[in-house]
Amino acid sequence: MKVKFTLSMDDLIVSGRHYDQVVLDWEEEMQEEEVLSLSQSWISTQNFLINRMNGLSRVGESSLTIEPLEKTDNQSKGKKSAGRNK
């Protein structure tokens, strides 16, 4: 399935520099199980971003939106959004 991700981060420090807000969006081909696993990790892992992004040492609030764009089967399209406060 083709999925669109939108990651919003507020009040972050990357490589020692402060940023008020950074928004990244990208599209990726993923299996539904991979999307569900990523979503679960996002919700359950406190330092999800810091552990995965080089140079990121602090992030205030962040949210990840996962939006299916194309499905290979006949399931309906939907949109999931999860926010996190550190």
N, C-alpha and C positions, 0 to 999 in steps of 0.2 A: 504494500500500500504506500502511496505517496502522502507524506505528512509535512505540515508546516509548523515550525516551532517559532515562538516569539519569547525571548528571554529579556526581561526588564530588571535592571539592578539599580538601586539608589544608594547614594552615599558610600562609594566604594574606593578602595585603595588598590592600585595596580602598579607594581614595580615602584613603590614609594610615592606615586602621584595620586592625588585625590581627584575624583570625578563625582559630580552631583548625580548624574544619571547616564547610564549606557543601555541602549536597546539593541539587541541582536535578533535578526530573524533569518531563517534559512529553511530550505525544503530538503527532504531526505526520503529515500526509499527505505522502508523498514517493515519487518514482519509485525503483525499485531501483537504477538507475544513480547517482542522487543520494546514496543511502545508502552505496553502495560508494565513491564519490568522497569523501564526508565521512569515512568510516572510514580511507581511505588517507591523507587529509590529516592526520588525528589522529595516525596512527602516524608519518608522515614529517616533520612540521613541528615543530621544537623549541619554538617559542613560539606554538603554535596558540591557546591561550586568551588570552594576553596581547595578541596581535594582534587579537582579536575582541571582547574584553569591556572596555567603557569603565570606567576607574577601576582595573582590575586591574593591579597592578604587580609582584606576586610570587605564585607558587604553588609549594608544596613538592611533594607527591605529588598525582596526580590520576588518575581513571579514568573512562572513558566506556563505558556499557553500551548497546547498541543491540538492542532486542528487537522483531521483527516481531509485530504484533498481528493484523492482517488482511491477507490477500493476495487480489488480484483473480484470480489464476490458481490452479492446483492444487498449487503448490509447498508443501512442508511448512514448518511454523513452526520457527524456530531462535532462538538467542540468541548474540550476540557480545559479548565484553567485552575491552577493551584498557586496560591500565594504563600509567602513565608515571611515572617518577621524574625529577625535574629535576636 
